[in-house]
Amino acid sequence: MFFYSQRFRQTCIHVTLWVFYILYESSVLLIVDETTINIWETCLNFVLYACIFYANSLFILPSYLVKRRYFHLIVSIIILFLIFIALRYFVVSYLLALLPSKMQYPFTNNRLFLAQSIWRGGYFFLLSLGYFFAVHSISTERQRRKLAEIRIEKEQLLRETETTLKELEINNLRNQINPHFLYNSLNILYSQVYPVSKKAAHGILLLSDIMRYALRDDASGKVMLEEEVQHLKNYIEMNQLRFNNSWQIKLEITGNLGFRMIIPLLLITFVENSFKHGDLLDPEHPLIIRITVENDNLTFFSRNKKRNGKKEKSTSLGLENTKKRLAIKYPNAHTLELKDELDFYTCVLHLKL
């Protein structure tokens, strides 16, 4: 609707300018020559002038000059002038000759007619040239400003994300007093607990793997997809141990995960949200997690029933940080759809690895 209203407004402006120009030129001729204006002759001639104006500015110049096809440009201009001269000859010699009113510029001889046609056609050709360059310059400037705005937005997003990541890094450093000491302590606990309770020992081993993955420092910024999915499995299994396997979780993995990389701790955010706010005790509506890999395309799907009653307070920082990481690491290579329904919450992530 906006496009049509804008196009209608532009058409009205062009028609008004043409009418104004016709009245201006006719008024000047009346003052100078004191001749009678032939309305039919004036209107038909200006229809031809408008044709050469718009054919050149809207079709020939955008098609050939912008694309630097100069030979086609010259040929097209010559053909345009030939068609213009032929149409004007038909109008002057045959069409207007049938009218009883006196012509302002009657046909006298070929040379004078050709000179008049080239002069008037060339005049409006030059006007169309100026119009094209003006419109093209305005359009180029708008595109330049739009690209500059997009670049500024991306730079601002990058700065905000860097600030957030620095804050997270500082918080992680505060919590990582001595990771090696912690891992060694967990290994000692594992060896001490294993003879007494294999289940508890397995929980310690899972916790150690989870913390080692979460605290790893990967210089490339990416990890193997298999490791990310294994971390997800460990996280789910650890929580099942906490709640004695009472949580209803259905995990489905389809496709080949090997030889593909992903930024770490990406998928875990969506699962953590499901654990925090979902009702995972309903066997009829379990938490569904699907990971599908086809070629280099990954699809992550999760759907959980919402928990009734008191819910954990959420700042949504984890989800917002994940969106920013996706925007930086996978620009134009991902789609994230979050559907917040009355009783269910659904997440669908499509990612080009």
C-alpha positions as CSV (number, residue, x, y, z in Angstrom):
1,M,0.0,0.0,0.0
2,F,2.8,2.4,0.9
3,F,4.6,1.5,-2.4
4,Y,1.5,2.4,-4.5
5,S,0.8,5.6,-2.6
6,Q,4.5,6.7,-3.1
7,R,4.4,5.8,-6.8
8,F,1.1,7.7,-7.2
9,R,2.6,10.7,-5.5
10,Q,5.6,10.6,-7.8
11,T,3.4,10.4,-10.8
12,C,1.4,13.4,-9.7
13,I,4.6,15.4,-9.2
14,H,5.9,14.5,-12.7
15,V,2.5,15.3,-14.4
16,T,2.4,18.7,-12.6
17,L,5.9,19.5,-13.7
18,W,5.2,18.7,-17.3
19,V,2.0,20.7,-17.3
20,F,3.9,23.6,-15.7
21,Y,6.6,23.4,-18.3
22,I,4.2,23.3,-21.2
23,L,2.3,26.3,-19.9
24,Y,5.6,28.2,-19.3
25,E,6.9,27.5,-22.8
26,S,3.6,28.3,-24.5
27,S,3.4,31.5,-22.6
28,V,6.8,32.6,-23.7
29,L,6.0,31.8,-27.3
30,L,2.8,33.8,-27.1
31,I,4.6,36.8,-25.7
32,V,7.5,36.6,-28.2
33,D,5.7,35.6,-31.5
34,E,2.1,36.5,-30.6
35,T,1.0,33.3,-32.5
36,T,-1.9,31.0,-31.7
37,I,-1.0,27.9,-29.8
38,N,-2.2,24.6,-31.5
39,I,-3.2,22.5,-28.5
40,W,-3.2,19.2,-30.4
41,E,0.3,19.9,-31.9
42,T,1.7,21.0,-28.5
43,C,0.2,18.0,-26.6
44,L,1.3,15.4,-29.2
45,N,4.8,16.8,-29.4
46,F,5.2,16.8,-25.7
47,V,4.0,13.2,-25.5
48,L,6.9,12.4,-27.8
49,Y,9.3,14.5,-25.7
50,A,8.1,12.7,-22.6
51,C,8.7,9.3,-24.3
52,I,12.3,10.2,-25.2
53,F,12.8,11.6,-21.7
54,Y,11.6,8.5,-19.8
55,A,12.8,5.9,-22.2
56,N,16.3,7.3,-21.8
57,S,16.3,8.0,-18.0
58,L,14.3,4.9,-16.9
59,F,15.5,2.2,-19.3
60,I,18.5,2.9,-21.5
61,L,20.8,4.6,-19.0
62,P,20.1,2.2,-16.1
63,S,20.5,-0.8,-18.4
64,Y,23.6,0.2,-20.2
65,L,25.4,3.2,-18.6
66,V,25.3,1.9,-15.1
67,K,26.5,-1.5,-16.3
68,R,29.2,0.1,-18.5
69,R,27.9,-1.5,-21.7
70,Y,28.8,1.5,-23.8
71,F,28.4,0.0,-27.2
72,H,24.8,-1.0,-26.4
73,L,24.2,2.5,-24.9
74,I,25.3,4.3,-28.1
75,V,23.2,1.9,-30.3
76,S,20.1,2.3,-28.1
77,I,20.4,6.1,-28.1
78,I,20.6,6.1,-32.0
79,I,17.6,3.8,-32.2
80,L,15.7,6.0,-29.8
81,F,16.3,9.1,-31.9
82,L,15.4,7.3,-35.1
83,I,12.1,6.1,-33.6
84,F,11.5,9.6,-32.2
85,I,12.1,11.3,-35.6
86,A,9.9,8.7,-37.4
87,L,7.0,9.2,-34.9
88,R,7.3,12.9,-35.1
89,Y,7.3,12.8,-38.9
90,F,4.1,10.7,-38.8
91,V,2.5,13.1,-36.3
92,V,3.4,16.3,-38.2
93,S,2.9,15.0,-41.8
94,Y,-0.2,12.8,-41.4
95,L,-1.9,13.0,-38.0
96,L,-1.9,16.8,-37.5
97,A,-2.4,17.5,-41.2
98,L,-5.9,16.0,-40.8
99,L,-6.9,18.6,-38.3
100,P,-8.5,21.9,-39.5
101,S,-6.6,24.0,-37.0
102,K,-3.4,25.8,-38.2
103,M,-0.1,24.2,-37.2
104,Q,2.4,26.2,-35.3
105,Y,5.4,24.3,-36.8
106,P,4.2,22.8,-40.1
107,F,6.4,20.5,-42.2
108,T,8.3,22.6,-44.9
109,N,11.3,20.6,-45.9
110,N,13.3,17.6,-44.7
111,R,16.4,19.5,-43.5
112,L,14.4,21.9,-41.4
113,F,12.3,19.1,-40.0
114,L,15.3,17.0,-39.2
115,A,17.1,19.9,-37.5
116,Q,14.0,20.7,-35.4
117,S,13.6,17.1,-34.4
118,I,17.3,16.7,-33.4
119,W,17.3,20.0,-31.5
120,R,14.1,19.3,-29.5
121,G,14.9,15.6,-29.0
122,G,18.4,16.4,-27.9
123,Y,17.1,19.0,-25.5
124,F,14.9,16.6,-23.7
125,F,17.5,13.9,-24.0
126,L,19.9,16.2,-22.0
127,L,17.2,16.9,-19.5
128,S,16.7,13.1,-19.0
129,L,20.4,12.7,-18.6
130,G,20.4,15.3,-15.8
131,Y,17.3,13.7,-14.2
132,F,18.9,10.3,-14.3
133,F,22.2,11.4,-12.6
134,A,20.3,13.3,-10.0
135,V,18.1,10.3,-9.1
136,H,21.0,7.9,-9.3
137,S,23.1,10.2,-7.0
138,I,20.3,10.4,-4.4
139,S,19.7,6.7,-4.5
140,T,23.4,6.0,-4.1
141,E,23.6,8.4,-1.2
142,R,20.6,6.7,0.5
143,Q,22.2,3.3,0.1
144,R,25.5,4.6,1.5
145,R,23.8,6.0,4.5
146,K,21.8,2.8,5.1
147,L,25.0,0.7,4.9
148,A,26.7,3.2,7.3
149,E,23.8,2.8,9.7
150,I,24.0,-1.0,9.5
151,R,27.8,-0.9,10.1
152,I,27.3,1.3,13.1
153,E,24.6,-1.0,14.5
154,K,26.9,-4.0,14.0
155,E,29.8,-2.2,15.7
156,Q,27.6,-1.2,18.6
157,L,26.3,-4.8,18.9
158,L,29.9,-6.1,18.8
159,R,31.0,-3.6,21.5
160,E,28.0,-4.6,23.8
161,T,28.8,-8.3,23.3
162,E,32.5,-7.8,24.0
163,T,31.6,-6.0,27.2
164,T,29.2,-8.7,28.2
165,L,31.8,-11.4,27.4
166,K,34.4,-9.6,29.4
167,E,32.1,-9.4,32.4
168,L,31.3,-13.1,32.0
169,E,35.0,-13.8,31.8
170,I,35.7,-11.8,35.0
171,N,33.0,-13.7,36.8
172,N,34.3,-17.0,35.5
173,L,37.8,-16.1,36.7
174,R,36.4,-15.3,40.1
175,N,34.8,-18.7,40.3
176,Q,37.8,-20.5,38.8
177,I,40.0,-20.2,41.9
178,N,42.1,-23.2,40.8
179,P,40.5,-25.4,38.2
180,H,43.3,-28.0,38.3
181,F,43.0,-28.2,42.1
182,L,39.3,-28.7,41.7
183,Y,39.7,-31.4,39.1
184,N,42.3,-33.3,41.2
185,S,40.0,-33.0,44.2
186,L,37.1,-34.5,42.2
187,N,39.3,-37.3,40.9
188,I,40.3,-38.1,44.5
189,L,36.7,-38.1,45.6
190,Y,35.8,-40.3,42.7
191,S,38.4,-42.9,43.6
192,Q,37.3,-42.8,47.3
193,V,33.5,-43.0,46.6
194,Y,33.6,-45.6,43.8
195,P,34.0,-48.6,46.1
196,V,31.1,-47.4,48.2
197,S,28.6,-46.1,45.6
198,K,29.1,-46.4,41.9
199,K,26.1,-44.1,41.3
200,A,27.6,-41.3,43.4
201,A,31.0,-41.9,41.8
202,H,29.4,-41.6,38.3
203,G,27.8,-38.3,39.4
204,I,31.2,-37.0,40.4
205,L,32.7,-38.0,37.1
206,L,29.8,-36.3,35.2
207,L,30.3,-33.1,37.2
208,S,34.1,-33.2,36.5
209,D,33.4,-33.6,32.7
210,I,30.8,-30.8,32.7
211,M,33.1,-28.4,34.5
212,R,36.1,-29.2,32.4
213,Y,34.1,-28.5,29.2
214,A,32.5,-25.3,30.6
215,L,35.9,-23.9,31.8
216,R,37.9,-24.9,28.7
217,D,39.7,-22.2,26.8
218,D,39.6,-22.9,23.0
219,A,41.7,-20.5,21.0
220,S,39.7,-21.2,17.8
221,G,36.4,-20.1,19.4
222,K,34.8,-23.4,18.2
223,V,34.6,-27.0,19.4
224,M,33.6,-30.2,17.8
225,L,29.8,-30.7,17.5
226,E,30.2,-34.1,19.1
227,E,31.7,-32.6,22.2
228,E,28.9,-30.0,22.4
229,V,26.2,-32.7,22.2
230,Q,28.1,-34.9,24.7
231,H,28.2,-31.9,27.1
232,L,24.4,-31.6,26.6
233,K,24.0,-35.3,27.4
234,N,26.2,-35.0,30.5
235,Y,24.1,-32.1,31.7
236,I,20.9,-34.0,31.3
237,E,22.2,-37.1,33.0
238,M,23.5,-35.0,35.9
239,N,20.1,-33.5,36.5
240,Q,18.5,-36.9,36.2
241,L,20.8,-38.1,39.0
242,R,19.7,-35.1,41.1
243,F,16.0,-36.0,40.8
244,N,16.4,-39.8,40.8
245,N,15.5,-40.1,37.1
246,S,12.0,-38.6,37.6
247,W,12.3,-36.0,34.9
248,Q,10.6,-36.8,31.6
249,I,13.1,-36.0,28.9
250,K,13.1,-37.3,25.3
251,L,16.4,-36.7,23.5
252,E,16.6,-37.5,19.8
253,I,19.8,-37.1,17.7
254,T,19.7,-37.6,13.9
255,G,22.5,-37.3,11.4
256,N,26.3,-37.4,11.4
257,L,27.8,-35.1,14.1
258,G,31.4,-35.9,13.1
259,F,33.8,-33.4,11.5
260,R,31.6,-30.4,12.2
261,M,32.3,-27.5,14.6
262,I,30.2,-25.1,16.6
263,I,30.7,-22.3,19.1
264,P,30.7,-23.9,22.6
265,L,27.9,-23.7,25.2
266,L,25.4,-22.6,22.6
267,L,22.7,-25.3,22.8
268,I,22.9,-25.7,26.6
269,T,21.2,-22.3,27.1
270,F,17.9,-23.5,25.6
271,V,18.0,-26.7,27.7
272,E,18.8,-24.8,30.9
273,N,15.7,-22.6,30.3
274,S,13.6,-25.7,29.9
275,F,14.9,-27.1,33.1
276,K,14.3,-23.8,35.0
277,H,10.8,-23.0,33.8
278,G,9.4,-26.3,32.5
279,D,7.2,-29.0,34.0
280,L,9.4,-32.1,33.5
281,L,7.3,-34.5,35.7
282,D,4.4,-35.0,33.3
283,P,5.0,-38.2,31.4
284,E,2.3,-37.2,28.8
285,H,4.2,-34.0,28.0
286,P,7.9,-34.7,28.3
287,L,10.6,-32.2,27.4
288,I,11.5,-33.0,23.8
289,I,14.9,-32.2,22.5
290,R,15.8,-32.9,18.8
291,I,19.1,-32.3,17.2
292,T,19.2,-32.9,13.4
293,V,22.2,-32.6,11.2
294,E,21.9,-32.6,7.4
295,N,25.0,-31.8,5.4
296,D,26.2,-28.6,7.1
297,N,22.8,-27.6,8.5
298,L,21.9,-28.1,12.1
299,T,18.4,-27.9,13.5
300,F,17.9,-27.7,17.3
301,F,14.3,-28.2,18.5
302,S,13.0,-28.1,22.1
303,R,9.5,-28.1,23.5
304,N,8.5,-28.2,27.1
305,K,5.3,-27.8,29.1
306,K,5.3,-24.7,31.3
307,R,5.5,-25.1,35.1
308,N,2.5,-23.9,37.0
309,G,2.8,-22.0,40.3
310,K,6.0,-20.3,41.5
311,K,8.7,-20.0,38.9
312,E,12.4,-19.3,39.2
313,K,13.3,-15.7,38.7
314,S,14.9,-15.2,35.3
315,T,16.9,-12.2,33.9
316,S,17.1,-13.7,30.4
317,L,20.8,-12.7,30.3
318,G,21.8,-16.2,29.1
319,L,19.3,-16.1,26.2
320,E,20.2,-12.5,25.2
321,N,23.9,-13.4,25.2
322,T,23.2,-16.4,23.1
323,K,21.4,-14.3,20.5
324,K,24.3,-11.8,20.4
325,R,26.8,-14.7,19.9
326,L,24.7,-16.0,17.1
327,A,24.5,-12.6,15.5
328,I,28.3,-12.2,15.6
329,K,29.4,-15.7,14.8
330,Y,26.7,-16.7,12.4
331,P,25.4,-13.5,10.6
332,N,22.9,-14.4,7.9
333,A,23.5,-18.1,8.7
334,H,20.9,-18.8,11.4
335,T,17.3,-18.4,12.3
336,L,16.0,-18.5,15.9
337,E,12.3,-18.9,16.6
338,L,11.0,-18.8,20.2
339,K,7.3,-19.5,20.6
340,D,5.8,-18.6,24.0
341,E,2.4,-20.2,24.1
342,L,-0.1,-20.5,27.0
343,D,1.0,-23.9,28.2
344,F,4.1,-24.7,26.1
345,Y,7.4,-23.1,25.2
346,T,9.1,-24.0,21.9
347,C,12.5,-23.2,20.6
348,V,13.7,-23.8,17.0
349,L,17.2,-23.0,15.9
350,H,18.4,-23.4,12.3
351,L,22.1,-23.0,11.9
352,K,24.6,-23.2,9.0
353,L,27.7,-24.8,10.5
